Amino acid sequence: WIAQYYVAPLGDVLRGMLPLAAEVKRHFVYRIAEPGRKVLYEGAAKGSSRRSKLSPEEQNREYAVLNYLEGGEQAKLSALRSATGANKSLLEGMVRKKWLVREAVAEERDARRLEKVAVLEVDARLPKLNENQMAILAELAAVGGRMRVRDLRQTLAGVPASTLGTLVKRGLVTIEEIAEDFHMGGVALPPGKKYAHEHSLNETQMEAVGTIAAAMAKGGFAPHLLYGVTGSGKTEVYFAAMQRALEAGRSELLLVPEIGLTPAMTGQLVAAFGGEVALLHSQLTPDERAEQWHRIRRGEARVVVGTRSAVFAPMVRLGLIIVDEEHDGSYKQEETPRYHGRDVAVMRAKFNDAVVVLGSATPSLESWANAEKGRYVRVEMRQRVADRPLPAVELVDMRNEVKETGQEQ
């Protein structure tokens, strides 16, 4: 749909959806071409004029490269350098002479970020141990039998690294690999940890949540425009609706317009939903993005927060999409494909028979028009939390102000 609606190449659209930078490693390989094979077998006589600028040593390296590749195998630059001493410029010269063919090769790469944990084997018999070995076992026992290897080495800085390997060989300690903690909103989030969250809502907020919850319970595509004045508590409405979706076994997506807004929102989500939360935006490293993408795809993270590109998150049983500050121009992608994150979110909700909520204190004209025509359900929140007054507004005609002060406009 994106490729057709925004007139964009399908490949560019798919590339923007997938964490390819971390999971695909691209490199070049060389293989011998038929002209190179002829030079190798017929000798240097016919090719001497071509290679007149090369030193005898470089000519010998060329033949070494041809000999190395003659069996039909392809080789990376590093392998050719190690085996023949040829550098990149020499190989590129052989490519220009059509003796070699250079090809780009893509390989799958494991993008998981893992760290090692030392685990104390409690049933193991204790042989005679030296002081360093006893120090490691005592430290593991003191922390409950499990400790990250990097923390263990930092705590026991004077103990050689080989000591832990010796304990592993003796069966006193085992090494496990776990996913690294992911830091979101300044909080290190252990995978799988969950928190209960209670909401204290006023009457207006409860009505808004009730309308959204009723649409989720009914099922099917249901677009809503949540028009709430500044300070009306739209965020609490988002969280309460997300809680309802989680309780129904559905996942939800929260889009924010700018990366600068993600730390505060993520911190609130982590406090509310813990290990259910995943984060997606362009400032993550490729490995971090791939890690979060796979957590979402496996169903480990059912709450996703991110900027416009997060609309492509591989959600499992998507039930609710929330677009905060839906009027913001940051949802528009400047590069190909030039999609609008808010509009893609609406279409994705339609394709997934999900509820979509567009929230704003100043809705866009197109969303307001859709609500006026009955395409969207408009939910209004005109009451501020704790009945706080709205800022006083006074309209001033500056033309009169200029006349009174005698200043030029």
Helices and strands as residue ranges (DSSP letters): H 2-5, H 10-17, H 20-23, E 24-32, H 34-42, H 56-69, E 75-76, H 77-84, H 88-96, E 100-108, E 114-120, H 131-142, E 146-148, H 149-155, H 161-169, E 173-179, E 182-184, E 187-189, H 203-218, E 222-228, H 234-247, E 251-255, G 259-261, H 262-273, G 274-276, E 277-280, H 286-297, E 303-306, G 308-312, E 318-324, G 329-331, H 341-351, E 355-360, H 365-372, E 377-381, G 385-387, H 398-405
